Amino acid sequence: MTEGKWIKCSEQMPEQDEDGFSPIVLATGPKKQILLNYMFKGKWAIEMDVTHWTMPPQLPEEYRDDN
């Protein structure tokens, strides 16, 4: 997934794991608000009219676990 690229919900939804959870994403819709949201069993956890989503940016390098 390309960080920062907005994806239309009509084209692709966030993948969900075997328990039904998606990763936390940035979501937006007609009200032009950007919220952290995730899906659980096919529904958005924060009820809103989501039209687009994207992965949030990575933490600064000094805070990442891979260092």
Secondary structure as the mmCIF struct_conf table of DSSP 4:
data_model
#
loop_
_struct_conf.conf_type_id
_struct_conf.id
_struct_conf.beg_label_comp_id
_struct_conf.beg_label_asym_id
_struct_conf.beg_label_seq_id
_struct_conf.end_label_comp_id
_struct_conf.end_label_asym_id
_struct_conf.end_label_seq_id
TURN_TY1_P TURN_TY1_P1 GLU A 3 GLY A 4
STRN STRN1 ILE A 7 LYS A 8
TURN_TY1_P TURN_TY1_P2 CYS A 9 GLU A 11
TURN_TY1_P TURN_TY1_P3 GLU A 18 ASP A 19
BEND BEND1 GLY A 20 GLY A 20
STRN STRN2 PHE A 21 PHE A 21
HELX_LH_PP_P HELX_LH_PP_P1 SER A 22 ILE A 24
STRN STRN3 VAL A 25 THR A 28
TURN_TY1_P TURN_TY1_P4 PRO A 30 LYS A 31
STRN STRN4 ILE A 34 ASN A 37
STRN STRN5 MET A 39 PHE A 40
TURN_TY1_P TURN_TY1_P5 LYS A 41 GLY A 42
STRN STRN6 LYS A 43 TRP A 44
BEND BEND2 ALA A 45 ILE A 46
BEND BEND3 MET A 48 MET A 48
STRN STRN7 HIS A 52 THR A 54
HELX_LH_PP_P HELX_LH_PP_P2 MET A 55 PRO A 60
HELX_RH_3T_P HELX_RH_3T_P1 GLU A 61 TYR A 63
TURN_TY1_P TURN_TY1_P6 ASP A 65 ASP A 66
#
